Amino acid sequence: MKNKLLVLLSCLLITLVCQGQTESILFNKVTTFQLNPHQSDSINFIVVDTKLEEKKPIFLFCQGSLPIPMFMDIPNRDTPFLFGGGISNFDINEVKKKYHLVVINMPHTPLVVDSLHLSPYGNYYIEDPSKPSQISEAFTNADYLDNYVQRGLEVLQFLKRQPWVDASKVVVFGHSQGSKVATKLALKNKDIKHIGLGGANPFGRIDQYVRTAKVDAQHQKISWTEAEERINSYYKYYEDSFQPDSVAKHSYLKGINTFSEPLFDDWLQLGIPIFLTYGTEDHAAALCDLIPLFFIEKGKKNLTIKRWYNCDHNYFPLDENGRPKHKEGHWNDVIKRFLEEIELKENLQ
């Protein structure tokens, strides 16, 4: 499978190497770019188009967590499946009508991964198929908020210089962990004019772990004794994440620390339109209902909220047993509504 994939890639890639970056057309679906190609921390990203001629603004989609590749070479498919950080869940052609759709690949993760190197526990990249749940140390070393933000800033700076990019406006949508990246990018890059935040936790990652343990006990999924044990272990993880010696030993603690930073103060600093959207059954985003109170206190009018009733973290409605109905998802509606909000806000200016 691995050799087959390498041959397929060599046939389909058209590569141009130039000043500090490489450019390729992949599977006749996307154009890939690699910044700093000769460095260990090179940045790969895709533009969902093969002819970059029409001048359009950028729509940057910030994906969630885990080293999930852009393409998955899974059995019984002629070409690898374009997941693209989650853009496969919505109508990319609607976005492309007005924007260049961009997704940055996860650090130290191949753009294309064969089925042997996809974990059965979540389709994320694993180096060693004999260890199907083990994420590479290179990834965990790079899996922290400031790194994602810096990578995003470099990509946006590169795109701004391209003749096919309308640099007057950048739109960013971040889902889950990506909402934190999108928030920090909007604070640092003034070209970003609209921001969408999906499944965001305004109070940070560790908060949702604690709340989920409590909710599980309340719904009798676990005992209160087990819930207390879990909560205490989360406290310990968070405490360790502030200890340099612990972080040096367990690099994943950097992610726990940086992604546990609350976001609502950052949102209050933004003057651009904010589209905050989430499923009502999403534990991670449950406290988003409090955010309008902070905006009301500050007299700010730039927040729009859209709730998706009875939906989970990925906008799938739940059946009577609490299981997601994957054929009835609302991702396409989410992005469509975000695009409508952008147009509405710009027409009011």
C-alpha positions as CSV (number, residue, x, y, z in Angstrom):
1,M,0.0,0.0,0.0
2,K,2.8,2.4,0.9
3,N,4.7,1.8,-2.3
4,K,1.5,2.1,-4.3
5,L,0.8,5.5,-2.7
6,L,4.3,6.8,-3.4
7,V,3.9,5.8,-7.1
8,L,0.5,7.5,-7.2
9,L,1.9,10.7,-5.7
10,S,4.8,10.8,-8.1
11,C,2.4,10.6,-11.0
12,L,0.0,13.2,-9.8
13,L,2.3,15.8,-8.3
14,I,3.4,18.7,-10.4
15,T,6.0,20.5,-8.3
16,L,7.6,23.9,-8.6
17,V,10.4,24.8,-6.2
18,C,11.2,28.4,-5.7
19,Q,12.2,31.0,-3.1
20,G,11.6,29.2,0.2
21,Q,8.5,27.4,-0.9
22,T,7.2,24.5,-3.0
23,E,4.0,24.4,-4.9
24,S,2.2,21.3,-6.2
25,I,-1.1,20.2,-7.7
26,L,-2.4,17.1,-5.8
27,F,-4.9,14.6,-7.2
28,N,-6.3,17.3,-9.5
29,K,-8.2,18.7,-6.6
30,V,-6.0,21.1,-4.6
31,T,-2.8,23.1,-4.9
32,T,-0.4,22.4,-2.1
33,F,2.2,24.8,-0.8
34,Q,5.1,24.1,1.5
35,L,6.8,27.0,3.3
36,N,10.4,26.5,4.6
37,P,10.7,23.2,2.7
38,H,14.2,22.5,3.9
39,Q,13.5,23.0,7.6
40,S,12.1,20.5,10.1
41,D,9.2,22.8,10.9
42,S,8.1,23.3,7.3
43,I,4.4,24.4,6.9
44,N,2.1,22.6,4.4
45,F,-1.2,24.0,3.4
46,I,-3.7,23.5,0.6
47,V,-5.7,25.9,-1.6
48,V,-8.8,24.1,-2.9
49,D,-8.3,24.8,-6.5
50,T,-5.9,23.8,-9.3
51,K,-5.9,27.1,-11.3
52,L,-5.0,30.1,-9.2
53,E,-5.8,32.8,-11.6
54,E,-9.0,34.6,-10.4
55,K,-8.2,37.2,-7.7
56,K,-10.3,36.5,-4.6
57,P,-10.0,37.0,-0.8
58,I,-9.0,34.2,1.5
59,F,-11.3,31.9,3.5
60,L,-9.0,30.2,6.0
61,F,-10.5,27.1,7.7
62,C,-8.8,26.3,11.0
63,Q,-9.3,22.6,11.8
64,G,-9.7,20.9,15.1
65,S,-7.2,18.7,17.1
66,L,-5.2,15.6,16.3
67,P,-2.8,14.9,13.4
68,I,-5.5,14.3,10.8
69,P,-4.1,14.4,7.2
70,M,-5.5,16.3,4.3
71,F,-6.0,13.2,2.2
72,M,-6.7,9.6,3.4
73,D,-5.9,6.7,1.1
74,I,-8.5,4.3,2.2
75,P,-9.5,1.0,0.5
76,N,-12.0,0.8,-2.4
77,R,-11.3,4.4,-3.5
78,D,-9.7,5.3,-6.8
79,T,-8.0,8.3,-5.3
80,P,-7.4,9.3,-1.7
81,F,-10.3,10.9,0.1
82,L,-10.0,14.7,0.6
83,F,-10.9,15.4,4.3
84,G,-9.1,18.7,4.4
85,G,-9.4,19.3,8.1
86,G,-13.2,18.9,7.9
87,I,-14.0,20.8,4.7
88,S,-15.4,17.6,3.2
89,N,-18.4,18.1,5.5
90,F,-19.6,21.2,3.6
91,D,-20.1,22.5,0.0
92,I,-16.6,23.8,-0.9
93,N,-17.8,25.0,-4.2
94,E,-20.1,27.5,-2.6
95,V,-17.1,28.9,-0.7
96,K,-15.0,28.9,-3.8
97,K,-17.4,31.1,-5.7
98,K,-16.1,34.1,-3.7
99,Y,-13.0,32.9,-1.8
100,H,-9.9,30.9,-2.1
101,L,-10.4,28.2,0.5
102,V,-7.3,27.5,2.5
103,V,-6.5,24.8,5.1
104,I,-3.2,24.4,6.9
105,N,-2.0,20.9,7.5
106,M,-1.3,19.7,11.0
107,P,2.4,19.9,12.0
108,H,4.6,16.8,11.4
109,T,1.7,15.1,9.6
110,P,1.9,13.9,6.0
111,L,-0.5,15.5,3.5
112,V,-1.5,12.0,2.4
113,V,-1.7,9.0,4.7
114,D,-2.5,5.4,3.7
115,S,-4.9,3.2,5.7
116,L,-2.1,1.4,7.5
117,H,-1.0,4.6,9.1
118,L,-4.5,5.8,10.1
119,S,-5.5,5.1,13.7
120,P,-8.8,3.1,13.9
121,Y,-9.7,5.3,16.9
122,G,-10.1,8.5,14.9
123,N,-8.4,8.5,11.5
124,Y,-5.4,10.4,12.8
125,Y,-1.9,9.7,11.6
126,I,0.2,7.1,13.4
127,E,3.9,6.4,12.6
128,D,3.8,2.8,13.8
129,P,0.8,0.7,12.8
130,S,1.6,-1.7,15.7
131,K,0.8,1.1,18.1
132,P,-2.6,2.3,16.7
133,S,-3.2,4.9,19.4
134,Q,0.2,6.4,19.7
135,I,0.7,9.9,18.3
136,S,4.2,10.8,17.3
137,E,6.4,12.8,19.7
138,A,7.2,15.2,16.9
139,F,3.6,16.1,16.7
140,T,3.0,16.5,20.4
141,N,6.1,18.7,20.6
142,A,4.5,21.0,18.1
143,D,0.9,20.8,19.3
144,Y,0.5,24.0,21.2
145,L,-1.4,27.2,20.6
146,D,1.4,29.7,19.9
147,N,2.8,27.3,17.2
148,Y,-0.4,27.1,15.3
149,V,-0.9,30.8,15.5
150,Q,2.6,31.5,14.2
151,R,2.1,29.0,11.4
152,G,-1.1,30.7,10.5
153,L,0.4,34.1,10.4
154,E,3.2,32.9,8.1
155,V,0.7,31.4,5.7
156,L,-1.4,34.5,5.6
157,Q,1.6,36.7,5.1
158,F,2.7,34.5,2.2
159,L,-0.8,34.5,0.6
160,K,-1.0,38.3,0.9
161,R,1.9,38.6,-1.6
162,Q,0.3,36.4,-4.2
163,P,-1.2,38.1,-7.3
164,W,-4.3,35.8,-7.2
165,V,-5.2,37.0,-3.7
166,D,-7.4,39.9,-2.8
167,A,-5.5,41.1,0.3
168,S,-8.2,43.6,1.3
169,K,-10.1,40.9,3.3
170,V,-9.5,37.6,5.0
171,V,-12.2,35.5,6.5
172,V,-11.4,32.8,9.1
173,F,-13.6,30.0,10.5
174,G,-12.2,27.8,13.3
175,H,-13.8,24.7,14.7
176,S,-13.2,23.3,18.1
177,Q,-9.4,23.7,18.8
178,G,-9.3,25.7,15.6
179,S,-11.6,28.3,17.2
180,K,-8.7,29.2,19.5
181,V,-6.3,29.5,16.7
182,A,-8.7,31.6,14.7
183,T,-9.2,33.9,17.7
184,K,-5.5,34.6,18.2
185,L,-5.0,35.1,14.4
186,A,-7.8,37.7,14.4
187,L,-6.1,39.6,17.2
188,K,-2.7,39.6,15.4
189,N,-3.7,40.0,11.8
190,K,-5.7,43.1,10.9
191,D,-6.5,41.8,7.4
192,I,-9.0,39.4,9.0
193,K,-12.4,41.1,8.7
194,H,-14.8,38.3,9.8
195,I,-14.4,35.4,12.1
196,G,-16.5,32.3,12.6
197,L,-16.1,30.1,15.7
198,G,-17.7,26.6,15.8
199,G,-17.9,24.4,18.8
200,A,-15.7,26.8,20.8
201,N,-15.1,26.5,24.6
202,P,-14.9,30.1,25.9
203,F,-13.3,28.9,29.1
204,G,-10.6,26.6,27.8
205,R,-10.0,22.9,27.2
206,I,-9.4,21.7,30.8
207,D,-12.7,23.2,31.8
208,Q,-14.7,21.0,29.5
209,Y,-13.0,17.9,30.8
210,V,-14.0,18.8,34.3
211,R,-17.6,19.6,33.3
212,T,-17.9,16.5,31.2
213,A,-16.9,14.2,34.2
214,K,-19.5,16.0,36.3
215,V,-22.3,15.7,33.7
216,D,-21.5,12.0,33.2
217,A,-22.0,11.4,36.9
218,Q,-25.2,13.4,36.9
219,H,-26.5,11.2,34.1
220,Q,-25.3,8.1,35.9
221,K,-22.9,7.1,33.2
222,I,-20.2,6.9,35.8
223,S,-20.2,7.0,39.6
224,W,-19.5,10.2,41.5
225,T,-16.5,8.5,42.9
226,E,-15.1,7.9,39.4
227,A,-16.1,11.5,38.4
228,E,-14.1,12.8,41.4
229,E,-11.1,10.7,40.4
230,R,-11.2,12.0,36.9
231,I,-11.6,15.6,38.0
232,N,-8.7,15.4,40.4
233,S,-6.6,13.8,37.6
234,Y,-7.4,16.8,35.3
235,Y,-6.4,19.2,38.1
236,K,-3.1,17.3,38.3
237,Y,-2.5,17.4,34.5
238,Y,-3.2,21.2,34.5
239,E,-0.9,21.7,37.5
240,D,1.9,19.7,35.8
241,S,1.5,21.8,32.6
242,F,2.9,24.8,34.5
243,Q,6.0,22.8,35.6
244,P,8.9,23.0,33.1
245,D,10.3,19.6,34.2
246,S,7.0,17.9,33.7
247,V,6.5,19.5,30.3
248,A,10.0,18.5,29.2
249,K,9.1,14.9,30.1
250,H,5.5,14.9,28.7
251,S,5.3,17.3,25.7
252,Y,1.5,16.9,25.4
253,L,1.2,19.1,28.5
254,K,2.1,22.1,26.3
255,G,-1.2,21.6,24.5
256,I,-3.2,21.1,27.7
257,N,-1.7,24.3,29.1
258,T,-2.1,26.6,26.1
259,F,-5.4,25.4,24.9
260,S,-6.9,25.8,28.4
261,E,-6.5,29.5,28.2
262,P,-10.0,31.2,28.3
263,L,-11.0,32.9,25.1
264,F,-13.8,35.3,26.1
265,D,-11.5,38.2,26.9
266,D,-10.0,37.9,23.5
267,W,-13.4,37.9,21.9
268,L,-14.2,41.1,23.7
269,Q,-11.1,42.7,22.3
270,L,-12.2,42.1,18.7
271,G,-14.0,44.8,16.8
272,I,-14.8,42.7,13.8
273,P,-18.0,40.7,13.4
274,I,-17.9,37.4,15.3
275,F,-20.2,34.5,14.3
276,L,-20.4,32.0,17.3
277,T,-22.1,28.8,16.4
278,Y,-22.5,25.5,18.3
279,G,-24.7,22.5,18.9
280,T,-26.9,22.6,22.0
281,E,-25.8,19.1,23.0
282,D,-22.1,19.9,22.7
283,H,-20.5,19.8,26.2
284,A,-17.4,21.7,25.0
285,A,-19.5,24.7,23.9
286,A,-22.1,24.6,26.7
287,L,-20.9,27.8,28.3
288,C,-21.2,29.8,25.0
289,D,-24.7,30.7,26.2
290,L,-23.0,33.0,28.7
291,I,-21.0,35.0,26.2
292,P,-23.7,37.5,25.2
293,L,-23.8,38.6,28.8
294,F,-20.2,39.8,28.6
295,F,-20.8,41.6,25.3
296,I,-23.9,43.3,26.8
297,E,-21.9,44.5,29.8
298,K,-19.3,46.1,27.4
299,G,-22.0,47.5,25.1
300,K,-20.5,45.6,22.1
301,K,-22.8,44.7,19.2
302,N,-20.4,42.6,17.0
303,L,-21.5,39.1,18.2
304,T,-24.0,36.9,16.4
305,I,-25.0,33.5,17.9
306,K,-26.5,30.6,16.0
307,R,-27.4,27.4,18.0
308,W,-28.1,24.1,16.3
309,Y,-30.8,22.3,18.4
310,N,-30.2,18.8,19.6
311,C,-26.8,18.7,17.7
312,D,-23.4,17.5,18.9
313,H,-19.9,19.0,18.6
314,N,-19.9,18.3,14.9
315,Y,-23.4,19.5,14.2
316,F,-24.9,16.0,13.9
317,P,-28.4,15.7,15.4
318,L,-28.8,13.0,18.1
319,D,-31.2,10.2,18.0
320,E,-33.3,9.0,21.0
321,N,-30.3,7.1,22.3
322,G,-28.0,10.0,22.1
323,R,-26.1,8.7,19.0
324,P,-25.2,11.1,16.2
325,K,-27.2,10.7,12.9
326,H,-24.3,11.1,10.5
327,K,-26.5,11.3,7.4
328,E,-28.3,14.4,8.7
329,G,-25.4,16.7,9.6
330,H,-25.7,20.5,9.5
331,W,-22.1,21.4,8.6
332,N,-23.2,22.7,5.2
333,D,-25.9,24.9,6.9
334,V,-23.3,26.2,9.3
335,I,-20.9,27.5,6.6
336,K,-23.8,28.7,4.5
337,R,-25.1,30.8,7.4
338,F,-21.6,32.1,8.1
339,L,-21.3,33.3,4.5
340,E,-24.7,34.9,4.7
341,E,-23.7,36.7,7.9
342,I,-20.6,38.1,6.2
343,E,-22.7,39.4,3.3
344,L,-25.3,40.9,5.6
345,K,-22.6,42.7,7.7
346,E,-20.8,44.1,4.7
347,N,-24.1,45.3,3.2
348,L,-24.7,47.3,6.4
349,Q,-21.4,49.0,6.2
